[in-house]
Amino acid sequence: MPESIESRVRDLPPSSKLVFKVIERNGRLTQGQIAAESMLSARTVRYALDRLKGVDAVRETVYLPDARKSVYALADGDDEELAPAW
């Protein structure tokens, strides 16, 4: 049986858990939006996202309105969640 997303996040640092909850509550977000919503520094958000991607808890795609940015969503979410928001 596949491991649940919550069990993969359980052993991560508190900052990663907070970022996970912010994405879970708000859906697709850019790194800047996550930093603003969580009140964490940009560096801490980058670290947390790296940890979450490392356990396949979040997915990263290109943010189409500004291709220099990425958008993050839960890995178990629908592919529709990663579609561009026009």
N, C-alpha and C positions, 0 to 999 in steps of 0.2 A: 504494500500500500504506500503511495507517495506521501512524503512528509509534508505536513501543512506549512503554510507560509509563516504562521505565528510561531511554530516550533523552531523554524530556521532563524527567526529574529530573537528568540528568547535569550540566547547567550551573547548577544551583541552589547556594546556599550550603551549607556543611557542616551547619548546624543543620537545614535542610530535608531533607537526605539522611538524617540521623539519625532524624528524625521519620518519614520514609517507611519506613525499615527497622524501626522500632518497630511501626508499624501493620502492615507486611508480616508481621512475626513473630507479633504478638499478635492480629491481626484488629481487630474493632470496638472503639474506645476513645473515652472522653471526653477532653476537653482536660486535665483534672486527672490522669487516668490516664496520658496521654502524658507529662506533665511529671514525674510520679513515676517512670515507667519509664525515661525518657531522662535524668533528673537535670538537665534544662534548666529555666530560669525560666519562669513562666507567660507573660511577655511574649515571650520567645524562641519558645516553642511557638506562640503566636498568630501571630507573624510567619512562622514556618515553614509553618504551616497555610495562611495567606493565599497564600504563594508556591506551595505545592503545589496549592491550589485554582485558582490563576491559570493553571497549565499542565494543568489537568484530570487531576491525578494522584490526588487524593482527592475523595471525596464527603462531604457533610455532611447529616445528617438529625437530626430531633428525637429526643432521648433520652426515650422514653415514660415510664419511671419518674419522671423529673423534667424536665418540659417546658422548664424554664429552661436546660437544658444541651443540647448537641449531641453526636452521636456521629459519629466519622470512620472511614471505611473506604477501601480502595483503590478507585479508579474502575473498574478492570478486574475487580473482584471480582463475585461473583454478587449479584443483588438480595436473595437470602436472607440474605446477610451483614448487610444493613442492617435486616432484620426485627428487631422487638423481642426481647430476650432475657428471657423470662418464666420 
